[in-house]
Amino acid sequence: MKDTNAQFDAALKMCRELYVKKLHDYGAAWRIMRSMSVTDQIFIKANRIRSLEIKGESMVGEGILPEFIGIVNYGIIGLIQLELGHSETDDLSTDKAIALYDKYMVATRDLMVAKNHDYDEAWRGMRVNSYTDLILMKLLRTKQIEDLNGETLVSEGIDANYMDMINYSVFAIIKLSGLDA
């Protein structure tokens, strides 16, 4: 049996490396984003993935894999923003921004391990375009929860939806990058 945890860790490493490089280049400029804006940024990336899947070509030369990496990183940024709220400035040191990233990366990975146990590796039989559609559905749910100011009757919160989007994206990264070979 393939080692999902090791594959997941390898995919997360790719995402974290890009996050750290972007922190170097831009700092934590994303701190000014309100949660709704983070959700919309993820929507842009997921919508682009779906568009590329349907059209089969990219006019700007960037493929689907970088967009899934972007969803992982913005999903974790979203979790950080839910905890801290938005800021008017870039108020996080690089070390603090990385520590918060790692905190939510671990929590999201722990959720994957639990769900993967219960769902018995079902993600392996899914197609990448199904991950895209599930992410888009989770985005619509998240937008609805945001429009309700988080006041739901029976639904999980925004954080759970971000974590699911991250996990679906990591599964796509595993498949698209050949980590599942």
N, C-alpha and C positions, 0 to 999 in steps of 0.2 A: 504494500500500500504506500502511496506517495505521502510524504510528510507535509501536510497542510501548514503546520505551524512554522516549519523552516521556510517554506515557500512564501508564506505570509510575511515573515520577518525580512526576507530578501526584498520583497516588493516595498515594504515599509521603509527599508534602508534607502532605496532609490528616492522615495518621496522626501524623506528627512534630509538627505543630502541636498536636494534642490531647495528645500525650505531654508536650510542654513546658508546656502549660497545667496539666495534672494535676501535674507536678513543682512548679509554683508553688504550687498549692493544698495538696498533700499531702507534698511532698518525695519522697524515694525510700523511702517506707514499705514498698514491695514488697521491699526488701532482706531483710526477715525471712523471706520465703517460701523454702522449700526447693524444689528443682526439681520434685519430685512435686506440690507444691501449685500450681506454675505450670501444669504439665500439666493438673491438674484444673480450674483456672480457665479454661483454653482449652477444655477439654471442656464446661464449663457453657455457654460462649458458642456453641460449635458445636452442641451439643444444642438450645439455644434457637433457633438459626437453623433447624435441621431441623424443630423443632416448629412454628415460624411458617410455614415453607414448606408443611407438611402441613395445618395448620389454616387458613391463609390470613388470619388476623387476630391482632392483639396486644391483650391486655387491659390492658397498662400503657402503651400508646401509643408504644413505641419499636420501630422497625423492624429490619430485617435489616442494613442498611448499617452502623449503629454497632457491631454485633456483629462484623462482619468487621474493622472498624478496631480493635476491641479484641483480636481474635486476632493481628493484625499486631503491636500494641504488646506484648501479653503474650508473643508468640513472641520478640520481640527481648529483652524482659526475661528470658525463659528462657535465651537465649544468654548474656546478661550473667551470670546466676546460675551457669550452667555454668562460666564462666571464673573468677568470683570466689568462688563458694560463697555460702551464705547468711550473713547477719550477725544479730547480736542487736539491732542498732540501725540507724537511718537514717544510714549512714556515708558516703554519697556526696554531694559538693557537686552543685549543679545543673549546673555546667559539666562535671564529670566524668561525671555521668549522661547528659548530652546527647552528650558525646564518645563514650562507649561505645555509645550508641544509634546514632550515625552510623557508627561502625566496623562494627557488625553489619548495619546497613541497607545499607551498601556491599557487604559480603560476600554478603548475600542477593541483592541486585540482580545482582551479578556471576554468581552461580549461575543466576539467571533468564536472563540474556543467553546463557550457554552452553547451557542446556537448550533455550531457545527456538530457538536456531540448529539444534540437533540434531533437535528435534521439529517444526520448521517451522511455528510459530505454531498448533499444534494447539489451544491454549487458546481460540482465537477461535471454534472450532466446538463448544465444550462449553457446557453449560447451567450456570447458577449452582448448581442443586441437585447437580450432579455434583461441583463444588468442595466443597460441604458434605460429601458422602459421602466424598470422598477425604480431607478433613481429619479426619473421624471415624475413618476407617481408620488414618490416620497416628497419631492419638491412641491407638488401641488398640495399635498397634505400639510406640509410645513407652512406654506403661504396662508392656507386657511387658518391654521392655528395662530399664526402671527396676526391675521386679521381679527381673530377673536381675542387678541391680547393674552393668549396662552390659556384662556378659560375654556377647557374642554370638559365634556361629560364623562367620556370613557377612554379617550385616546391617550397614547403615550405623548410625551412632550417633544419639543423641538430637538432637544439633545438626543433623544433616542432616534429620531429621524436622521439627524446628522450622522450618528454612528452607523446606522444601516447604510446610508449613502457611501460612507467611507469604506465599509466592508465590501459592498458590491463593487466599488471601484478597485479595491485591492484584488479581488478575485479576477476582475478584468485584466489588471496589470499582470497578474500571474500568467494568465492565458496568452495575452498579447506579447509578452516579453520572452516567452518560452521557458519560464521558470517551472512549468508543469511537465516538462519533457523528461 
